[in-house]
Amino acid sequence: MFERRPLYRFYNPALVNGIEVLRFTRITDSEVIGRLRAIKARLYPDL
């Protein structure tokens, strides 16, 4: 049901249209952070 992958695979770059890109990146845009906080509040009202 779930695929298990070694931890190092999450840190290796991914290929997107033949270009290597980071799999994860820190979100620093305050508008995006605000939208994500609103989603979190809607999904998890008790937190």
C-alpha positions as a Python dict, from the first residue, in 0.01 Angstrom:
ca = {
    (1, 'M'): (0, 0, 0),
    (2, 'F'): (274, 249, 94),
    (3, 'E'): (606, 259, -82),
    (4, 'R'): (908, 276, 143),
    (5, 'R'): (1199, 481, 21),
    (6, 'P'): (1540, 543, 175),
    (7, 'L'): (1569, 880, 349),
    (8, 'Y'): (1846, 996, 116),
    (9, 'R'): (1601, 989, -177),
    (10, 'F'): (1406, 1276, -22),
    (11, 'Y'): (1716, 1495, -19),
    (12, 'N'): (1843, 1422, -369),
    (13, 'P'): (1735, 1665, -642),
    (14, 'A'): (1445, 1565, -867),
    (15, 'L'): (1444, 1587, -1245),
    (16, 'V'): (1168, 1811, -1384),
    (17, 'N'): (1165, 1851, -1761),
    (18, 'G'): (1530, 1751, -1769),
    (19, 'I'): (1634, 2009, -1507),
    (20, 'E'): (1750, 1917, -1155),
    (21, 'V'): (1545, 2096, -888),
    (22, 'L'): (1536, 2069, -511),
    (23, 'R'): (1254, 1851, -379),
    (24, 'F'): (1183, 2081, -85),
    (25, 'T'): (1237, 2451, -30),
    (26, 'R'): (1159, 2692, 254),
    (27, 'I'): (852, 2908, 196),
    (28, 'T'): (936, 3273, 268),
    (29, 'D'): (656, 3456, 83),
    (30, 'S'): (431, 3608, 354),
    (31, 'E'): (123, 3590, 128),
    (32, 'V'): (168, 3216, 75),
    (33, 'I'): (235, 3162, 446),
    (34, 'G'): (-88, 3349, 528),
    (35, 'R'): (-290, 3133, 289),
    (36, 'L'): (-137, 2817, 435),
    (37, 'R'): (-219, 2933, 789),
    (38, 'A'): (-581, 2993, 685),
    (39, 'I'): (-602, 2643, 537),
    (40, 'K'): (-451, 2495, 854),
    (41, 'A'): (-701, 2682, 1073),
    (42, 'R'): (-989, 2557, 860),
    (43, 'L'): (-871, 2196, 858),
    (44, 'Y'): (-759, 2182, 1222),
    (45, 'P'): (-980, 2425, 1419),
    (46, 'D'): (-875, 2284, 1759),
    (47, 'L'): (-505, 2362, 1717),
}
